[in-house]
Amino acid sequence: MTLNRVLVVYKKSRYQLYVKEHQIASISEAIARGDALAQRFLSSHQALEQTLAAIRNILQGFGAQVVERWRAHMRTSNDFDLVISVGGDGTLLDTSYRMSGGTPLLGINSNPQSSVGALLCGTADRLPDLLERLLSGTSKPKLVTRLQVRLPDGTVIGPCLNDLLYAHASPAEMSRFQYRIVASDEAERVDLGAEPEQHNSGLWVSTAAGSTAAIYSAGGSIMPLGSKRLQYRIREPYYPRNGQDNSDQSRGGMLERGQALVLISRLRRSKIWVDGPHRRVALGYGDRLIIEHSPFPLRLVFDSDRRGLPTRPTT
């Protein structure tokens, strides 16, 4: 591996967005009077600026040409030897969505006090050691499975590193849909007419990378980061008032490579959200989704000793 050109992708802090750019007076006033929660905006902004400066100096010390871009302005990772995302997991997810080639991605946490960083390699002080190991070959990026979804018009959304949610457009409404697990090459023509209609709060589909997030909170299981399987999980299934278990409504399962989850919406207004709240698509009654493995795995630089695994509370 070489380090001739490195792309550094960063998030804008809330202080940058709310105070400097949008000039929201109520936030500026709260910071000025010492409001502890509002002052976190300023401290996070300062931590991000310091992290970017440290990364810039480290990369220049390795002789790399450094290109910095706000994550909304990133279009491709072509022509770079390495991409470094600076922020939290959300910044890494957003960056990864625009990477379909073989360039490795490394995440640096700009503020561990406010970011979980489940997919990140730690703070900037660890970067020199990480780069040394990559250059010497003692550490190699891990191939991480991603997912994609085919829409009714043939558009493909992906590759997605974390997860996908299907639900009613209103979170307070019940979701209704049919689904079946089939071979990917049968997904376009399979008839779901005989499948029972599911009644619940929606459906999560997750990669191994996303298995520590929302799907885990919904009762799913954590998968090893190198797993090539996808996991799906029903959110809050509805059961009849007579208390009988609806045996037709499975809580979830796994998708092996070569399989697809075919879903038909039975709602007038529903949506899918992929890798967070910003990337979403509206759906109508009868629309068909095909959720499957992406052909573009991500080369993620990852320290297996640092993956923070959540623990469910016991009652």
C-alpha positions in Angstrom: 0.0 0.0 0.0 1.1 3.6 -0.7 0.1 6.9 0.7 0.7 9.3 -2.2 -2.8 10.9 -2.0 -5.2 10.8 0.9 -8.7 12.2 1.0 -9.9 13.5 4.4 -13.6 13.7 4.7 -15.1 15.6 7.6 -18.4 16.5 9.1 -19.5 20.1 9.9 -20.0 20.6 13.6 -23.3 21.7 14.9 -21.6 24.9 16.0 -20.4 25.5 12.4 -23.9 24.9 11.0 -26.1 26.5 13.7 -24.0 29.4 14.9 -21.5 30.3 12.1 -23.6 29.6 9.0 -27.3 29.8 10.0 -26.6 32.3 12.9 -29.3 30.9 15.1 -29.5 33.6 17.9 -31.0 31.3 20.6 -28.0 29.0 20.4 -25.5 31.8 20.4 -27.2 33.3 23.4 -27.3 30.0 25.3 -23.6 29.5 24.7 -22.8 33.1 25.8 -24.7 32.7 29.1 -22.9 29.4 29.9 -25.7 26.8 29.2 -23.9 23.5 29.6 -25.7 21.6 26.9 -25.3 24.5 24.3 -21.6 24.8 25.2 -21.1 21.2 24.0 -21.6 22.6 20.5 -18.5 24.8 20.9 -16.4 22.2 22.5 -17.2 19.6 19.9 -16.4 22.2 17.2 -13.0 22.9 18.8 -12.3 19.2 19.1 -13.0 18.7 15.4 -10.8 21.5 14.3 -7.9 20.2 16.5 -8.4 16.7 15.1 -8.3 17.9 11.5 -5.1 19.9 12.2 -3.5 16.8 13.8 -4.4 14.5 10.9 -3.1 17.0 8.4 0.2 17.2 10.1 0.5 13.5 10.5 -0.2 12.8 6.8 2.2 15.5 5.7 4.8 13.8 7.9 4.3 10.6 5.8 4.8 12.6 2.6 1.2 12.3 1.5 -0.7 14.9 -0.5 -3.8 15.7 1.6 -7.2 16.7 0.1 -9.9 17.8 2.5 -13.6 17.8 1.7 -16.8 18.3 3.6 -18.7 15.0 3.4 -21.6 16.5 1.4 -19.1 17.5 -1.3 -17.5 14.1 -1.6 -18.3 12.4 -4.9 -15.8 9.6 -5.4 -12.7 8.0 -3.8 -11.1 7.3 -7.1 -7.4 8.4 -7.5 -6.8 8.2 -3.7 -4.8 5.7 -1.8 -6.7 6.1 1.4 -9.9 7.8 2.6 -10.0 9.0 6.2 -13.4 10.0 7.7 -13.3 12.4 10.6 -16.3 12.7 12.9 -18.4 9.8 14.2 -20.0 6.7 12.8 -22.5 8.8 10.8 -19.6 10.5 8.9 -18.1 7.2 8.2 -21.4 5.8 6.9 -22.0 8.8 4.7 -18.5 8.6 3.3 -18.7 4.9 2.7 -21.9 5.3 0.6 -19.8 7.1 -2.0 -17.1 4.4 -2.2 -17.6 1.5 -4.6 -14.0 0.9 -5.6 -11.2 -0.7 -3.7 -9.9 2.4 -1.8 -9.6 1.6 2.0 -11.6 3.7 4.5 -10.3 4.5 7.9 -12.5 6.3 10.5 -11.1 8.7 13.2 -13.3 9.8 16.1 -13.1 13.6 16.5 -14.9 13.7 19.8 -15.2 10.4 21.8 -17.2 12.2 24.5 -20.1 12.6 22.1 -19.6 9.9 19.4 -19.9 6.1 19.9 -17.4 5.3 17.2 -18.3 1.6 16.9 -16.7 1.4 13.4 -13.8 3.9 14.0 -10.2 3.2 14.8 -10.0 5.7 17.7 -8.6 9.2 18.0 -6.0 11.0 15.9 -3.2 10.0 18.2 -3.5 6.4 17.0 -3.1 7.4 13.3 0.7 7.2 13.0 0.7 3.6 14.3 -2.2 2.6 12.0 -0.5 4.1 9.0 2.8 2.4 9.8 1.1 -1.0 10.0 -0.8 -0.4 6.8 2.4 0.6 4.9 4.4 -2.4 6.3 1.6 -4.9 5.5 1.3 -6.0 9.1 -2.3 -4.7 9.1 -4.7 -5.0 6.2 -8.2 -3.6 5.6 -11.1 -5.9 6.3 -13.6 -6.7 3.6 -16.9 -5.7 5.0 -20.2 -6.8 3.5 -22.7 -4.2 2.4 -26.3 -4.3 1.2 -28.4 -2.7 -1.5 -32.1 -2.4 -2.4 -33.6 -2.5 -5.8 -36.6 -0.1 -6.3 -39.7 -0.7 -8.5 -38.2 1.5 -11.2 -35.0 -0.4 -11.3 -33.0 2.1 -9.3 -30.4 0.6 -7.0 -29.9 2.3 -3.6 -26.5 1.4 -2.2 -24.0 0.1 -1.3 -25.2 0.6 2.3 -22.8 -0.3 5.2 -25.2 -0.3 8.1 -28.9 -1.0 7.7 -32.2 -0.4 6.1 -35.6 0.3 7.6 -38.9 -0.2 5.9 -41.9 1.4 7.8 -45.1 3.5 7.4 -44.3 7.1 6.5 -45.7 8.0 10.0 -43.9 6.2 12.9 -47.2 6.1 14.8 -49.0 4.0 12.1 -48.9 0.2 11.7 -46.8 -1.2 8.8 -48.3 -3.8 6.5 -46.3 -5.8 3.9 -45.7 -9.2 2.5 -42.2 -10.7 2.2 -40.3 -13.8 1.2 -36.7 -15.0 1.2 -35.8 -16.2 -2.3 -32.7 -16.8 -4.5 -31.6 -13.5 -5.9 -32.0 -14.5 -9.5 -35.7 -15.3 -8.8 -36.5 -12.0 -7.0 -37.8 -10.1 -10.0 -40.5 -12.7 -10.9 -41.5 -14.4 -7.6 -45.2 -14.1 -6.8 -45.9 -13.2 -3.1 -49.7 -13.6 -3.4 -49.8 -16.5 -1.0 -47.6 -14.9 1.7 -49.4 -13.6 4.8 -49.7 -9.9 5.3 -47.4 -8.8 8.1 -48.7 -6.3 10.7 -46.0 -4.5 12.8 -43.9 -1.4 13.2 -41.7 -2.1 10.2 -38.7 -4.2 9.2 -35.0 -3.8 9.8 -32.3 -5.3 7.5 -28.8 -5.1 8.6 -25.2 -6.0 7.7 -22.7 -7.3 10.2 -21.4 -3.8 10.6 -24.8 -2.5 11.5 -25.7 -5.4 13.8 -24.7 -3.6 16.9 -27.1 -0.7 16.2 -30.9 -0.5 15.8 -31.5 -4.1 14.8 -29.8 -5.2 18.0 -32.1 -2.9 20.0 -35.0 -4.6 18.2 -33.9 -8.0 19.5 -31.5 -9.0 16.7 -28.1 -10.6 17.3 -24.6 -9.1 16.9 -22.6 -10.7 14.0 -18.8 -10.8 13.6 -17.7 -7.9 11.4 -16.4 -10.3 8.8 -19.7 -12.1 8.4 -21.1 -12.2 4.9 -24.7 -12.7 6.0 -27.5 -10.1 6.2 -29.9 -10.1 9.1 -33.6 -9.0 9.1 -35.8 -8.3 12.1 -39.5 -7.4 12.5 -40.1 -4.3 14.7 -42.8 -4.7 17.3 -45.0 -7.4 15.7 -48.8 -7.1 16.3 -50.5 -10.0 17.9 -54.3 -10.5 18.0 -56.2 -9.4 21.2 -57.0 -13.0 22.0 -53.3 -13.4 22.9 -52.6 -16.1 20.4 -49.2 -16.1 18.7 -49.4 -15.3 15.1 -47.3 -18.2 13.8 -47.2 -16.7 10.3 -45.2 -13.7 11.5 -41.6 -14.6 12.0 -39.5 -12.2 14.1 -36.5 -12.5 11.7 -33.6 -14.4 10.3 -30.5 -14.4 8.1 -29.9 -13.9 4.4 -27.1 -15.9 2.9 -25.1 -14.6 0.0 -27.2 -15.3 -3.2 -30.5 -14.8 -1.4 -32.7 -11.7 -1.4 -35.6 -10.5 0.7 -38.5 -9.5 -1.5 -41.0 -7.1 0.1 -44.3 -5.8 -1.3 -45.7 -2.7 0.5 -49.4 -2.9 1.5 -49.5 0.7 2.5 -50.5 3.8 0.6 -47.7 5.7 2.2 -44.5 4.0 3.4 -40.8 4.7 3.2 -37.4 3.1 3.4 -34.4 4.7 5.2 -30.9 3.5 4.5 -27.9 4.2 6.8 -29.7 6.8 8.9 -32.5 9.4 8.4 -31.2 11.4 5.4 -31.2 8.9 2.6 -34.9 7.9 2.2 -37.4 6.9 -0.6 -41.2 7.1 -0.5 -43.2 4.1 -1.6 -46.8 3.4 -2.5 -49.2 0.4 -2.3 -47.9 -2.6 -4.2 -44.4 -1.4 -4.6 -41.8 -4.1 -4.6 -38.4 -4.0 -3.0 -35.5 -6.4 -3.5 -33.0 -6.3 -0.6 -29.8 -8.2 -1.1 -26.0 -8.2 -0.8 -24.2 -5.4 -2.6 -21.5 -6.6 -5.1 -19.2 -3.9 -3.6 -17.8 -4.8 -0.2 -16.0 -2.1 1.7 -12.3 -2.2 2.5 -12.5 -1.0 6.1 -9.4 -0.3 8.2 -10.6 -1.6 11.6 -9.1 -2.4 14.9 -10.9 -5.5 16.1 -9.9 -4.8 19.7 -11.8 -1.5 19.7 -15.2 -2.5 18.5 -17.6 -1.4 21.2 -20.2 -4.0 21.6 -23.4 -3.0 23.4 -25.0 -5.1 26.2 -28.8 -5.4 26.6 -30.0 -4.4 30.0 -31.5 -7.2 32.0 -34.6 -6.9 34.1 
